[in-house]
């Protein structure tokens, strides 16, 4: 089972990572102004992890409604994903992957790990 790691930054904002069972970071959140907002972000990942995938790497891909996963290629040519909530705000983003299959695997890892992962709080 993975875990959400909630962290406080030096400027008193909060963010979280979702870690897989092997300790690797699967995805990272945006910065939040409060701990409760960050925890709401974690709950949003849990609620929306099963959303449809919009594959923006395919020409003429169908645009999906929010909430959704967006699979895309960045400026460096790597495959990435992000999960957006029903309001269109990005909740989490994944790292860059060399292959599309690996980026899809990242989405599947979030889907497997998010619903059953506990929250670990790390504060300096």
Backbone atoms as SQL, in Angstrom:
CREATE TABLE atoms (id INTEGER PRIMARY KEY, chain TEXT, resi INTEGER, resn TEXT, atom TEXT, x REAL, y REAL, z REAL);
INSERT INTO atoms VALUES
  (1, 'A', 1, 'UNK', 'N', 0.841, -1.179, 0.000),
  (2, 'A', 1, 'UNK', 'CA', 0.000, 0.000, 0.000),
  (3, 'A', 1, 'UNK', 'C', 0.888, 1.244, 0.000),
  (4, 'A', 2, 'UNK', 'N', 0.523, 2.229, -0.772),
  (5, 'A', 2, 'UNK', 'CA', 1.267, 3.472, -0.839),
  (6, 'A', 2, 'UNK', 'C', 0.898, 4.385, 0.314),
  (7, 'A', 3, 'UNK', 'N', 1.369, 5.630, 0.226),
  (8, 'A', 3, 'UNK', 'CA', 1.026, 6.597, 1.261),
  (9, 'A', 3, 'UNK', 'C', 1.112, 8.004, 0.701),
  (10, 'A', 4, 'UNK', 'N', 0.273, 8.874, 1.243),
  (11, 'A', 4, 'UNK', 'CA', 0.346, 10.297, 0.956),
  (12, 'A', 4, 'UNK', 'C', 1.274, 10.909, 1.995),
  (13, 'A', 5, 'UNK', 'N', 2.242, 11.697, 1.547),
  (14, 'A', 5, 'UNK', 'CA', 3.141, 12.379, 2.464),
  (15, 'A', 5, 'UNK', 'C', 2.860, 13.879, 2.350),
  (16, 'A', 6, 'UNK', 'N', 2.342, 14.431, 3.428),
  (17, 'A', 6, 'UNK', 'CA', 1.965, 15.837, 3.504),
  (18, 'A', 6, 'UNK', 'C', 3.132, 16.614, 4.100),
  (19, 'A', 7, 'UNK', 'N', 3.542, 17.695, 3.425),
  (20, 'A', 7, 'UNK', 'CA', 4.699, 18.467, 3.871),
  (21, 'A', 7, 'UNK', 'C', 4.347, 19.947, 3.950),
  (22, 'A', 8, 'UNK', 'N', 5.017, 20.612, 4.887),
  (23, 'A', 8, 'UNK', 'CA', 4.874, 22.058, 5.042),
  (24, 'A', 8, 'UNK', 'C', 6.144, 22.713, 4.526),
  (25, 'A', 9, 'UNK', 'N', 5.993, 23.742, 3.702),
  (26, 'A', 9, 'UNK', 'CA', 7.154, 24.431, 3.138),
  (27, 'A', 9, 'UNK', 'C', 7.639, 25.522, 4.090),
  (28, 'A', 10, 'UNK', 'N', 8.788, 26.088, 3.781),
  (29, 'A', 10, 'UNK', 'CA', 9.375, 27.150, 4.598),
  (30, 'A', 10, 'UNK', 'C', 8.481, 28.391, 4.644),
  (31, 'A', 11, 'UNK', 'N', 7.649, 28.575, 3.619),
  (32, 'A', 11, 'UNK', 'CA', 6.760, 29.742, 3.595),
  (33, 'A', 11, 'UNK', 'C', 5.347, 29.412, 4.092),
  (34, 'A', 12, 'UNK', 'N', 5.249, 28.359, 4.892),
  (35, 'A', 12, 'UNK', 'CA', 3.984, 27.965, 5.544),
  (36, 'A', 12, 'UNK', 'C', 2.875, 27.568, 4.576),
  (37, 'A', 13, 'UNK', 'N', 3.255, 27.003, 3.461),
  (38, 'A', 13, 'UNK', 'CA', 2.269, 26.413, 2.557),
  (39, 'A', 13, 'UNK', 'C', 2.437, 24.901, 2.626),
  (40, 'A', 14, 'UNK', 'N', 1.472, 24.171, 2.057),
  (41, 'A', 14, 'UNK', 'CA', 1.454, 22.719, 2.166),
  (42, 'A', 14, 'UNK', 'C', 1.348, 22.092, 0.787),
  (43, 'A', 15, 'UNK', 'N', 1.924, 20.891, 0.677),
  (44, 'A', 15, 'UNK', 'CA', 1.819, 20.094, -0.546),
  (45, 'A', 15, 'UNK', 'C', 1.907, 18.633, -0.136),
  (46, 'A', 16, 'UNK', 'N', 1.613, 17.745, -1.076),
  (47, 'A', 16, 'UNK', 'CA', 1.737, 16.322, -0.784),
  (48, 'A', 16, 'UNK', 'C', 2.245, 15.571, -1.993),
  (49, 'A', 17, 'UNK', 'N', 2.850, 14.428, -1.706),
  (50, 'A', 17, 'UNK', 'CA', 3.248, 13.454, -2.721),
  (51, 'A', 17, 'UNK', 'C', 2.495, 12.173, -2.429),
  (52, 'A', 18, 'UNK', 'N', 2.179, 11.420, -3.463),
  (53, 'A', 18, 'UNK', 'CA', 1.677, 10.060, -3.297),
  (54, 'A', 18, 'UNK', 'C', 2.838, 9.143, -3.622),
  (55, 'A', 19, 'UNK', 'N', 3.192, 8.299, -2.652),
  (56, 'A', 19, 'UNK', 'CA', 4.289, 7.356, -2.833),
  (57, 'A', 19, 'UNK', 'C', 3.742, 5.951, -3.048),
  (58, 'A', 20, 'UNK', 'N', 4.384, 5.213, -3.941),
  (59, 'A', 20, 'UNK', 'CA', 4.048, 3.805, -4.171),
  (60, 'A', 20, 'UNK', 'C', 4.612, 2.977, -3.024),
  (61, 'A', 21, 'UNK', 'N', 4.294, 1.707, -2.991),
  (62, 'A', 21, 'UNK', 'CA', 4.780, 0.829, -1.917),
  (63, 'A', 21, 'UNK', 'C', 6.302, 0.752, -1.884),
  (64, 'A', 22, 'UNK', 'N', 6.954, 0.991, -3.022),
  (65, 'A', 22, 'UNK', 'CA', 8.424, 0.952, -3.071),
  (66, 'A', 22, 'UNK', 'C', 9.060, 2.291, -2.668),
  (67, 'A', 23, 'UNK', 'N', 8.232, 3.269, -2.280),
  (68, 'A', 23, 'UNK', 'CA', 8.737, 4.563, -1.845),
  (69, 'A', 23, 'UNK', 'C', 8.936, 5.582, -2.950),
  (70, 'A', 24, 'UNK', 'N', 8.710, 5.190, -4.196),
  (71, 'A', 24, 'UNK', 'CA', 8.854, 6.101, -5.328),
  (72, 'A', 24, 'UNK', 'C', 7.683, 7.083, -5.363),
  (73, 'A', 25, 'UNK', 'N', 7.971, 8.337, -5.706),
  (74, 'A', 25, 'UNK', 'CA', 6.913, 9.337, -5.866),
  (75, 'A', 25, 'UNK', 'C', 6.160, 9.052, -7.157),
  (76, 'A', 26, 'UNK', 'N', 4.849, 8.913, -7.032),
  (77, 'A', 26, 'UNK', 'CA', 4.001, 8.687, -8.203),
  (78, 'A', 26, 'UNK', 'C', 3.522, 10.024, -8.756),
  (79, 'A', 27, 'UNK', 'N', 3.099, 10.918, -7.849),
  (80, 'A', 27, 'UNK', 'CA', 2.598, 12.219, -8.267),
  (81, 'A', 27, 'UNK', 'C', 2.770, 13.231, -7.139),
  (82, 'A', 28, 'UNK', 'N', 2.704, 14.497, -7.528),
  (83, 'A', 28, 'UNK', 'CA', 2.932, 15.618, -6.622),
  (84, 'A', 28, 'UNK', 'C', 1.802, 16.625, -6.781),
  (85, 'A', 29, 'UNK', 'N', 1.393, 17.199, -5.666),
  (86, 'A', 29, 'UNK', 'CA', 0.308, 18.183, -5.692),
  (87, 'A', 29, 'UNK', 'C', 0.817, 19.587, -5.970),
  (88, 'A', 30, 'UNK', 'N', -0.129, 20.468, -6.128),
  (89, 'A', 30, 'UNK', 'CA', 0.141, 21.900, -6.143),
  (90, 'A', 30, 'UNK', 'C', 0.413, 22.349, -4.703),
  (91, 'A', 31, 'UNK', 'N', 0.742, 23.611, -4.499),
  (92, 'A', 31, 'UNK', 'CA', 0.915, 24.168, -3.160),
  (93, 'A', 31, 'UNK', 'C', -0.441, 24.666, -2.667),
  (94, 'A', 32, 'UNK', 'N', -0.699, 24.442, -1.388),
  (95, 'A', 32, 'UNK', 'CA', -1.945, 24.869, -0.754),
  (96, 'A', 32, 'UNK', 'C', -1.637, 25.851, 0.368),
  (97, 'A', 33, 'UNK', 'N', -2.587, 26.742, 0.658),
  (98, 'A', 33, 'UNK', 'CA', -2.371, 27.764, 1.690),
  (99, 'A', 33, 'UNK', 'C', -2.592, 27.240, 3.101),
  (100, 'A', 34, 'UNK', 'N', -3.232, 26.084, 3.236),
  (101, 'A', 34, 'UNK', 'CA', -3.482, 25.540, 4.576),
  (102, 'A', 34, 'UNK', 'C', -3.383, 24.018, 4.558),
  (103, 'A', 35, 'UNK', 'N', -3.179, 23.461, 5.739),
  (104, 'A', 35, 'UNK', 'CA', -3.130, 22.016, 5.883),
  (105, 'A', 35, 'UNK', 'C', -4.471, 21.388, 5.501),
  (106, 'A', 36, 'UNK', 'N', -5.560, 22.016, 5.915),
  (107, 'A', 36, 'UNK', 'CA', -6.883, 21.457, 5.599),
  (108, 'A', 36, 'UNK', 'C', -7.147, 21.470, 4.095),
  (109, 'A', 37, 'UNK', 'N', -6.681, 22.507, 3.394),
  (110, 'A', 37, 'UNK', 'CA', -6.843, 22.554, 1.933),
  (111, 'A', 37, 'UNK', 'C', -6.044, 21.435, 1.271),
  (112, 'A', 38, 'UNK', 'N', -4.847, 21.166, 1.778),
  (113, 'A', 38, 'UNK', 'CA', -4.033, 20.077, 1.235),
  (114, 'A', 38, 'UNK', 'C', -4.710, 18.729, 1.478),
  (115, 'A', 39, 'UNK', 'N', -5.266, 18.550, 2.653),
  (116, 'A', 39, 'UNK', 'CA', -5.982, 17.297, 2.947),
  (117, 'A', 39, 'UNK', 'C', -7.220, 17.154, 2.073),
  (118, 'A', 40, 'UNK', 'N', -7.878, 18.274, 1.755),
  (119, 'A', 40, 'UNK', 'CA', -8.993, 18.229, 0.810),
  (120, 'A', 40, 'UNK', 'C', -8.497, 17.815, -0.566),
  (121, 'A', 41, 'UNK', 'N', -7.281, 18.255, -0.936),
  (122, 'A', 41, 'UNK', 'CA', -6.675, 17.847, -2.201),
  (123, 'A', 41, 'UNK', 'C', -6.447, 16.345, -2.248),
  (124, 'A', 42, 'UNK', 'N', -5.988, 15.772, -1.136),
  (125, 'A', 42, 'UNK', 'CA', -5.795, 14.321, -1.053),
  (126, 'A', 42, 'UNK', 'C', -7.120, 13.599, -1.258),
  (127, 'A', 43, 'UNK', 'N', -8.169, 14.090, -0.606),
  (128, 'A', 43, 'UNK', 'CA', -9.494, 13.477, -0.769),
  (129, 'A', 43, 'UNK', 'C', -9.978, 13.608, -2.206),
  (130, 'A', 44, 'UNK', 'N', -9.635, 14.705, -2.868),
  (131, 'A', 44, 'UNK', 'CA', -10.012, 14.897, -4.266),
  (132, 'A', 44, 'UNK', 'C', -9.300, 13.888, -5.170),
  (133, 'A', 45, 'UNK', 'N', -8.033, 13.589, -4.866),
  (134, 'A', 45, 'UNK', 'CA', -7.320, 12.554, -5.637),
  (135, 'A', 45, 'UNK', 'C', -8.046, 11.220, -5.454),
  (136, 'A', 46, 'UNK', 'N', -8.381, 10.898, -4.225),
  (137, 'A', 46, 'UNK', 'CA', -9.087, 9.626, -3.963),
  (138, 'A', 46, 'UNK', 'C', -10.404, 9.554, -4.724),
  (139, 'A', 47, 'UNK', 'N', -11.171, 10.651, -4.696),
  (140, 'A', 47, 'UNK', 'CA', -12.473, 10.677, -5.372),
  (141, 'A', 47, 'UNK', 'C', -12.359, 10.608, -6.883),
  (142, 'A', 48, 'UNK', 'N', -11.343, 11.257, -7.439),
  (143, 'A', 48, 'UNK', 'CA', -11.256, 11.425, -8.890),
  (144, 'A', 48, 'UNK', 'C', -10.275, 10.496, -9.589),
  (145, 'A', 49, 'UNK', 'N', -9.598, 9.628, -8.854),
  (146, 'A', 49, 'UNK', 'CA', -8.572, 8.755, -9.453),
  (147, 'A', 49, 'UNK', 'C', -9.130, 7.870, -10.574),
  (148, 'A', 50, 'UNK', 'N', -10.399, 7.530, -10.498),
  (149, 'A', 50, 'UNK', 'CA', -11.006, 6.676, -11.516),
  (150, 'A', 50, 'UNK', 'C', -11.497, 7.411, -12.749),
  (151, 'A', 51, 'UNK', 'N', -11.186, 8.693, -12.871),
  (152, 'A', 51, 'UNK', 'CA', -11.657, 9.499, -14.008),
  (153, 'A', 51, 'UNK', 'C', -11.121, 8.977, -15.337),
  (154, 'A', 52, 'UNK', 'N', -11.774, 9.395, -16.410),
  (155, 'A', 52, 'UNK', 'CA', -11.357, 9.029, -17.767),
  (156, 'A', 52, 'UNK', 'C', -10.024, 9.672, -18.122),
  (157, 'A', 53, 'UNK', 'N', -9.320, 9.046, -19.061),
  (158, 'A', 53, 'UNK', 'CA', -8.038, 9.580, -19.543),
  (159, 'A', 53, 'UNK', 'C', -8.262, 10.270, -20.879),
  (160, 'A', 54, 'UNK', 'N', -7.812, 11.499, -20.977),
  (161, 'A', 54, 'UNK', 'CA', -7.816, 12.251, -22.233),
  (162, 'A', 54, 'UNK', 'C', -6.388, 12.179, -22.772),
  (163, 'A', 55, 'UNK', 'N', -6.188, 11.408, -23.819),
  (164, 'A', 55, 'UNK', 'CA', -4.855, 11.211, -24.403),
  (165, 'A', 55, 'UNK', 'C', -4.578, 12.313, -25.403),
  (166, 'A', 56, 'UNK', 'N', -3.877, 13.347, -24.947),
  (167, 'A', 56, 'UNK', 'CA', -3.586, 14.499, -25.789),
  (168, 'A', 56, 'UNK', 'C', -2.407, 14.256, -26.717),
  (169, 'A', 57, 'UNK', 'N', -1.834, 13.046, -26.678),
  (170, 'A', 57, 'UNK', 'CA', -0.720, 12.726, -27.575),
  (171, 'A', 57, 'UNK', 'C', -1.226, 12.187, -28.914),
  (172, 'A', 58, 'UNK', 'N', -2.520, 11.946, -28.994),
  (173, 'A', 58, 'UNK', 'CA', -3.135, 11.406, -30.205),
  (174, 'A', 58, 'UNK', 'C', -3.809, 12.538, -30.971),
  (175, 'A', 59, 'UNK', 'N', -3.522, 12.637, -32.247),
  (176, 'A', 59, 'UNK', 'CA', -4.136, 13.661, -33.079),
  (177, 'A', 59, 'UNK', 'C', -5.646, 13.456, -33.128),
  (178, 'A', 60, 'UNK', 'N', -6.391, 14.523, -32.905),
  (179, 'A', 60, 'UNK', 'CA', -7.848, 14.449, -32.952),
  (180, 'A', 60, 'UNK', 'C', -8.467, 13.752, -31.755),
  (181, 'A', 61, 'UNK', 'N', -7.757, 13.700, -30.635),
  (182, 'A', 61, 'UNK', 'CA', -8.267, 13.028, -29.435),
  (183, 'A', 61, 'UNK', 'C', -9.535, 13.709, -28.946),
  (184, 'A', 62, 'UNK', 'N', -10.442, 12.896, -28.433),
  (185, 'A', 62, 'UNK', 'CA', -11.701, 13.401, -27.895),
  (186, 'A', 62, 'UNK', 'C', -11.441, 14.146, -26.588),
  (187, 'A', 63, 'UNK', 'N', -12.013, 15.338, -26.469),
  (188, 'A', 63, 'UNK', 'CA', -11.901, 16.114, -25.234),
  (189, 'A', 63, 'UNK', 'C', -12.888, 15.552, -24.223),
  (190, 'A', 64, 'UNK', 'N', -12.390, 15.207, -23.047),
  (191, 'A', 64, 'UNK', 'CA', -13.219, 14.642, -21.983),
  (192, 'A', 64, 'UNK', 'C', -13.661, 15.749, -21.038),
  (193, 'A', 65, 'UNK', 'N', -14.755, 15.504, -20.339),
  (194, 'A', 65, 'UNK', 'CA', -15.227, 16.431, -19.319),
  (195, 'A', 65, 'UNK', 'C', -14.431, 16.223, -18.041),
  (196, 'A', 66, 'UNK', 'N', -14.365, 17.264, -17.223),
  (197, 'A', 66, 'UNK', 'CA', -13.725, 17.156, -15.908),
  (198, 'A', 66, 'UNK', 'C', -14.646, 16.396, -14.969),
  (199, 'A', 67, 'UNK', 'N', -14.124, 15.628, -14.026),
  (200, 'A', 67, 'UNK', 'CA', -12.717, 15.373, -13.743),
  (201, 'A', 67, 'UNK', 'C', -12.115, 14.465, -14.807),
  (202, 'A', 68, 'UNK', 'N', -10.803, 14.597, -14.987),
  (203, 'A', 68, 'UNK', 'CA', -10.134, 13.776, -15.995),
  (204, 'A', 68, 'UNK', 'C', -8.636, 13.740, -15.765),
  (205, 'A', 69, 'UNK', 'N', -8.039, 12.691, -16.320),
  (206, 'A', 69, 'UNK', 'CA', -6.590, 12.581, -16.436),
  (207, 'A', 69, 'UNK', 'C', -6.234, 13.164, -17.785),
  (208, 'A', 70, 'UNK', 'N', -5.165, 13.921, -17.857),
  (209, 'A', 70, 'UNK', 'CA', -4.645, 14.400, -19.129),
  (210, 'A', 70, 'UNK', 'C', -3.267, 13.780, -19.320),
  (211, 'A', 71, 'UNK', 'N', -3.124, 13.030, -20.387),
  (212, 'A', 71, 'UNK', 'CA', -1.855, 12.418, -20.766),
  (213, 'A', 71, 'UNK', 'C', -1.310, 13.257, -21.914),
  (214, 'A', 72, 'UNK', 'N', -0.103, 13.784, -21.740),
  (215, 'A', 72, 'UNK', 'CA', 0.438, 14.705, -22.735),
  (216, 'A', 72, 'UNK', 'C', 1.956, 14.587, -22.829),
  (217, 'A', 73, 'UNK', 'N', 2.514, 15.237, -23.843),
  (218, 'A', 73, 'UNK', 'CA', 3.965, 15.300, -24.021),
  (219, 'A', 73, 'UNK', 'C', 4.416, 16.706, -23.677),
  (220, 'A', 74, 'UNK', 'N', 5.486, 16.805, -22.870),
  (221, 'A', 74, 'UNK', 'CA', 5.990, 18.121, -22.494),
  (222, 'A', 74, 'UNK', 'C', 6.975, 18.649, -23.542),
  (223, 'A', 75, 'UNK', 'N', 7.497, 19.835, -23.300),
  (224, 'A', 75, 'UNK', 'CA', 8.411, 20.477, -24.261),
  (225, 'A', 75, 'UNK', 'C', 9.698, 19.691, -24.463),
  (226, 'A', 76, 'UNK', 'N', 10.083, 18.892, -23.457),
  (227, 'A', 76, 'UNK', 'CA', 11.298, 18.075, -23.560),
  (228, 'A', 76, 'UNK', 'C', 11.039, 16.748, -24.272),
  (229, 'A', 77, 'UNK', 'N', 9.778, 16.514, -24.658),
  (230, 'A', 77, 'UNK', 'CA', 9.438, 15.285, -25.366),
  (231, 'A', 77, 'UNK', 'C', 9.104, 14.115, -24.454),
  (232, 'A', 78, 'UNK', 'N', 8.960, 14.380, -23.146),
  (233, 'A', 78, 'UNK', 'CA', 8.607, 13.310, -22.215),
  (234, 'A', 78, 'UNK', 'C', 7.087, 13.251, -22.028),
  (235, 'A', 79, 'UNK', 'N', 6.621, 12.067, -21.702),
  (236, 'A', 79, 'UNK', 'CA', 5.199, 11.860, -21.446),
  (237, 'A', 79, 'UNK', 'C', 4.907, 12.187, -19.989),
  (238, 'A', 80, 'UNK', 'N', 3.810, 12.883, -19.762),
  (239, 'A', 80, 'UNK', 'CA', 3.406, 13.282, -18.412),
  (240, 'A', 80, 'UNK', 'C', 1.901, 13.101, -18.256),
  (241, 'A', 81, 'UNK', 'N', 1.478, 13.148, -16.999),
  (242, 'A', 81, 'UNK', 'CA', 0.038, 13.127, -16.725),
  (243, 'A', 81, 'UNK', 'C', -0.286, 14.117, -15.626),
  (244, 'A', 82, 'UNK', 'N', -1.526, 14.555, -15.632),
  (245, 'A', 82, 'UNK', 'CA', -2.054, 15.372, -14.547),
  (246, 'A', 82, 'UNK', 'C', -3.506, 14.975, -14.331),
  (247, 'A', 83, 'UNK', 'N', -3.947, 15.101, -13.095),
  (248, 'A', 83, 'UNK', 'CA', -5.329, 14.818, -12.735),
  (249, 'A', 83, 'UNK', 'C', -5.999, 16.139, -12.397),
  (250, 'A', 84, 'UNK', 'N', -7.100, 16.425, -13.076),
  (251, 'A', 84, 'UNK', 'CA', -7.862, 17.646, -12.817),
  (252, 'A', 84, 'UNK', 'C', -9.197, 17.290, -12.194),
  (253, 'A', 85, 'UNK', 'N', -9.615, 18.118, -11.238),
  (254, 'A', 85, 'UNK', 'CA', -10.878, 17.921, -10.529),
  (255, 'A', 85, 'UNK', 'C', -12.049, 18.378, -11.388),
  (256, 'A', 86, 'UNK', 'N', -13.250, 18.212, -10.877),
  (257, 'A', 86, 'UNK', 'CA', -14.450, 18.585, -11.631),
  (258, 'A', 86, 'UNK', 'C', -14.515, 20.083, -11.915),
  (259, 'A', 87, 'UNK', 'N', -13.801, 20.908, -11.129),
  (260, 'A', 87, 'UNK', 'CA', -13.770, 22.353, -11.383),
  (261, 'A', 87, 'UNK', 'C', -12.662, 22.743, -12.370),
  (262, 'A', 88, 'UNK', 'N', -11.924, 21.759, -12.873),
  (263, 'A', 88, 'UNK', 'CA', -10.870, 22.007, -13.851),
  (264, 'A', 88, 'UNK', 'C', -9.502, 22.292, -13.251),
  (265, 'A', 89, 'UNK', 'N', -9.408, 22.426, -11.925),
  (266, 'A', 89, 'UNK', 'CA', -8.122, 22.684, -11.286),
  (267, 'A', 89, 'UNK', 'C', -7.275, 21.420, -11.243),
  (268, 'A', 90, 'UNK', 'N', -5.982, 21.587, -11.511),
  (269, 'A', 90, 'UNK', 'CA', -5.055, 20.463, -11.440),
  (270, 'A', 90, 'UNK', 'C', -4.832, 20.090, -9.983),
  (271, 'A', 91, 'UNK', 'N', -4.987, 18.803, -9.679),
  (272, 'A', 91, 'UNK', 'CA', -4.800, 18.305, -8.319),
  (273, 'A', 91, 'UNK', 'C', -3.371, 17.787, -8.161),
  (274, 'A', 92, 'UNK', 'N', -2.960, 16.908, -9.075),
  (275, 'A', 92, 'UNK', 'CA', -1.615, 16.329, -9.027),
  (276, 'A', 92, 'UNK', 'C', -1.044, 16.219, -10.431),
  (277, 'A', 93, 'UNK', 'N', 0.294, 16.160, -10.480),
  (278, 'A', 93, 'UNK', 'CA', 1.012, 15.944, -11.736),
  (279, 'A', 93, 'UNK', 'C', 2.012, 14.815, -11.523),
  (280, 'A', 94, 'UNK', 'N', 2.312, 14.132, -12.597),
  (281, 'A', 94, 'UNK', 'CA', 3.308, 13.062, -12.551),
  (282, 'A', 94, 'UNK', 'C', 4.632, 13.540, -13.094),
  (283, 'A', 95, 'UNK', 'N', 5.655, 12.751, -12.882),
  (284, 'A', 95, 'UNK', 'CA', 6.988, 13.036, -13.411),
  (285, 'A', 95, 'UNK', 'C', 7.001, 12.808, -14.918),
  (286, 'A', 96, 'UNK', 'N', 8.118, 13.120, -15.557),
  (287, 'A', 96, 'UNK', 'CA', 8.271, 12.845, -16.974),
  (288, 'A', 96, 'UNK', 'C', 8.688, 11.402, -17.201),
  (289, 'A', 97, 'UNK', 'N', 8.117, 10.783, -18.222),
  (290, 'A', 97, 'UNK', 'CA', 8.428, 9.392, -18.579),
  (291, 'A', 97, 'UNK', 'C', 8.921, 9.351, -20.017),
  (292, 'A', 98, 'UNK', 'N', 9.822, 8.426, -20.297),
  (293, 'A', 98, 'UNK', 'CA', 10.356, 8.259, -21.659),
  (294, 'A', 98, 'UNK', 'C', 9.323, 7.651, -22.596),
  (295, 'A', 99, 'UNK', 'N', 8.429, 6.806, -22.053),
  (296, 'A', 99, 'UNK', 'CA', 7.435, 6.154, -22.906),
  (297, 'A', 99, 'UNK', 'C', 6.018, 6.452, -22.431),
  (298, 'A', 100, 'UNK', 'N', 5.120, 6.400, -23.369),
  (299, 'A', 100, 'UNK', 'CA', 3.700, 6.606, -23.073),
  (300, 'A', 100, 'UNK', 'C', 3.179, 5.485, -22.172),
  (301, 'A', 101, 'UNK', 'N', 3.639, 4.275, -22.399),
  (302, 'A', 101, 'UNK', 'CA', 3.207, 3.134, -21.585),
  (303, 'A', 101, 'UNK', 'C', 3.573, 3.346, -20.115),
  (304, 'A', 102, 'UNK', 'N', 4.758, 3.900, -19.858),
  (305, 'A', 102, 'UNK', 'CA', 5.165, 4.152, -18.476),
  (306, 'A', 102, 'UNK', 'C', 4.322, 5.251, -17.839),
  (307, 'A', 103, 'UNK', 'N', 3.970, 6.284, -18.606),
  (308, 'A', 103, 'UNK', 'CA', 3.106, 7.345, -18.077),
  (309, 'A', 103, 'UNK', 'C', 1.721, 6.786, -17.753),
  (310, 'A', 104, 'UNK', 'N', 1.204, 5.921, -18.621),
  (311, 'A', 104, 'UNK', 'CA', -0.080, 5.267, -18.341),
  (312, 'A', 104, 'UNK', 'C', 0.031, 4.403, -17.089),
  (313, 'A', 105, 'UNK', 'N', 1.188, 3.768, -16.916),
  (314, 'A', 105, 'UNK', 'CA', 1.425, 2.978, -15.711),
  (315, 'A', 105, 'UNK', 'C', 1.404, 3.848, -14.465),
  (316, 'A', 106, 'UNK', 'N', 1.893, 5.081, -14.579),
  (317, 'A', 106, 'UNK', 'CA', 1.836, 6.023, -13.461),
  (318, 'A', 106, 'UNK', 'C', 0.409, 6.339, -13.069),
  (319, 'A', 107, 'UNK', 'N', -0.451, 6.549, -14.059),
  (320, 'A', 107, 'UNK', 'CA', -1.873, 6.796, -13.792),
  (321, 'A', 107, 'UNK', 'C', -2.480, 5.592, -13.084),
  (322, 'A', 108, 'UNK', 'N', -2.185, 4.396, -13.579),
  (323, 'A', 108, 'UNK', 'CA', -2.723, 3.183, -12.958),
  (324, 'A', 108, 'UNK', 'C', -2.219, 3.008, -11.532),
  (325, 'A', 109, 'UNK', 'N', -0.982, 3.412, -11.280),
  (326, 'A', 109, 'UNK', 'CA', -0.438, 3.328, -9.933),
  (327, 'A', 109, 'UNK', 'C', -1.172, 4.266, -8.984),
  (328, 'A', 110, 'UNK', 'N', -1.495, 5.464, -9.445),
  (329, 'A', 110, 'UNK', 'CA', -2.295, 6.379, -8.617),
  (330, 'A', 110, 'UNK', 'C', -3.660, 5.752, -8.348),
  (331, 'A', 111, 'UNK', 'N', -4.271, 5.200, -9.370),
  (332, 'A', 111, 'UNK', 'CA', -5.596, 4.576, -9.205),
  (333, 'A', 111, 'UNK', 'C', -5.562, 3.447, -8.175),
  (334, 'A', 112, 'UNK', 'N', -4.489, 2.660, -8.174),
  (335, 'A', 112, 'UNK', 'CA', -4.363, 1.551, -7.215),
  (336, 'A', 112, 'UNK', 'C', -4.054, 2.033, -5.803),
  (337, 'A', 113, 'UNK', 'N', -3.177, 3.010, -5.700),
  (338, 'A', 113, 'UNK', 'CA', -2.663, 3.418, -4.399),
  (339, 'A', 113, 'UNK', 'C', -3.487, 4.482, -3.678),
  (340, 'A', 114, 'UNK', 'N', -4.087, 5.403, -4.394),
  (341, 'A', 114, 'UNK', 'CA', -4.767, 6.537, -3.745),
  (342, 'A', 114, 'UNK', 'C', -5.915, 6.132, -2.820),
  (343, 'A', 115, 'UNK', 'N', -6.797, 5.232, -3.230),
  (344, 'A', 115, 'UNK', 'CA', -7.950, 4.949, -2.377),
  (345, 'A', 115, 'UNK', 'C', -7.607, 4.351, -1.014),
  (346, 'A', 116, 'UNK', 'N', -6.521, 3.626, -0.912),
  (347, 'A', 116, 'UNK', 'CA', -6.221, 2.906, 0.333),
  (348, 'A', 116, 'UNK', 'C', -4.992, 3.444, 1.060),
  (349, 'A', 117, 'UNK', 'N', -4.448, 4.557, 0.606),
  (350, 'A', 117, 'UNK', 'CA', -3.234, 5.097, 1.211),
  (351, 'A', 117, 'UNK', 'C', -3.554, 6.001, 2.387),
  (352, 'A', 118, 'UNK', 'N', -2.785, 5.832, 3.460),
  (353, 'A', 118, 'UNK', 'CA', -2.903, 6.709, 4.610),
  (354, 'A', 118, 'UNK', 'C', -2.129, 7.999, 4.393),
  (355, 'A', 119, 'UNK', 'N', -2.257, 8.911, 5.333),
  (356, 'A', 119, 'UNK', 'CA', -1.563, 10.195, 5.258),
  (357, 'A', 119, 'UNK', 'C', -0.478, 10.245, 6.331),
  (358, 'A', 120, 'UNK', 'N', 0.724, 10.549, 5.892),
  (359, 'A', 120, 'UNK', 'CA', 1.857, 10.740, 6.789),
  (360, 'A', 120, 'UNK', 'C', 2.169, 12.237, 6.764),
  (361, 'A', 121, 'UNK', 'N', 2.234, 12.852, 7.922),
  (362, 'A', 121, 'UNK', 'CA', 2.533, 14.277, 7.986),
  (363, 'A', 121, 'UNK', 'C', 3.993, 14.476, 8.361),
  (364, 'A', 122, 'UNK', 'N', 4.697, 15.258, 7.554),
  (365, 'A', 122, 'UNK', 'CA', 6.098, 15.562, 7.813),
  (366, 'A', 122, 'UNK', 'C', 6.253, 17.073, 7.920),
  (367, 'A', 123, 'UNK', 'N', 6.525, 17.547, 9.120),
  (368, 'A', 123, 'UNK', 'CA', 6.697, 18.985, 9.336),
  (369, 'A', 123, 'UNK', 'C', 8.055, 19.258, 9.929),
  (370, 'A', 124, 'UNK', 'N', 8.703, 20.315, 9.428),
  (371, 'A', 124, 'UNK', 'CA', 10.033, 20.679, 9.916),
  (372, 'A', 124, 'UNK', 'C', 9.945, 21.461, 11.213);
